[in-house]
Amino acid sequence: MSAPPIPAPQPLHESLALAIACMVAAQIVFTAMDTMVKLLSDGFGAAQIVWGFFAAFTVTATVDAARNGSLRGALRTRRPLLHIVRALLLPVNMAAMVLALNLLPLATVTTVVCTFPLIVTALSVPILGEHVGPRRWTAVAIGFVGVLIVVRPGTDVFDPAAFVALFAGAVYALYLVLTRLLSRTDRSDGIALSTAWIGLAVFSFALPFDWRMPSLEEGLLLAFVALAGTIGHRLIIVAFSRAPASTLQPFTYLQVVWATGAGLVVFGHLPDGITLIGAGVIVASGLYAWWRERQVTTP
């Protein structure tokens, strides 16, 4: 089959504006998805909630790989075990997210999970062999101080479920680092394909043990989760195809803002002042680590 058509070149400022718009839109879509997951999490398990997303992801990933050549060529790799380990991390992350969203306010989960860029910085040293200077290590440490401010262990408001959200963020960070490691040698469509197929297999196996017949309204919410996840990931792909990751990373923190608004409007959850301070510390630390990385890598 022929390769997909190459889009016409765009002026740099238009391409960057489109990338930022897609990134911002993706954060809004993911917040809507998390909101629906939280609404569903009282009555449904993780397998039923996210199975539709992996089914849709499998279709789009398979079509993309087929358009770029053969499926066999996309899956050709010297590191099949690494593919499997990495692909299994996404179902683990999603299951942890469903549990965290069931137990905690939406804004709290999003804030704690948004430590993942800092965890990526820490994991990039042993896994990718990258150098991280003392300033970025300090930013990582301060970011986790922000987590402690949010969850407040040892106080009356402490909820151990916060560590489920932190676990979800850590698993997602490892997933991203292994993605960067695999992308050095393997095709991106093959990486996506293995993720989709393995994730679908995991949740298809679990689905019969986790099934409950949904009502019409619940079925629509489940379909929305699948659609939102698919649209959000497509927006991310468009964004990263038109702008470098270093430019787009700060916009991921907008999800904390959207989640706070959605939590207030849908669930009536308003974070207290201490939680907002902790969120500010986490976001500021992540932005500083991003800025230092750009300073170090820019000639």
ABEGO torsion letter per residue (X at the ends): XBBBBBBBBBBAAAAAAAAAAAAAAAAAAAAAAAAAAAAAAAABBAAAAAAAAAAAAAAAAAAAAAAAEBAAAAABBABAAAAAAAAAAAAAAAAAAAAAAAABBAAAAAAAAAAAAAAAAAAAAAAAGBBBBAAAAAAAAAAAAAAAAAAGBGBAABBAAAAAAAAAAAAAAAAAAAAAAAAAABBAAAAAAAAAAAAAAAAAAAAAAABBBBBAAAAAAAAAAAAAAAAAAAAAAAAAAABBAAAAAAAAAAAAAAAAAAAAAAAGBBBBAAAAAAAAAAAAAAAAAAAAAAAAABX
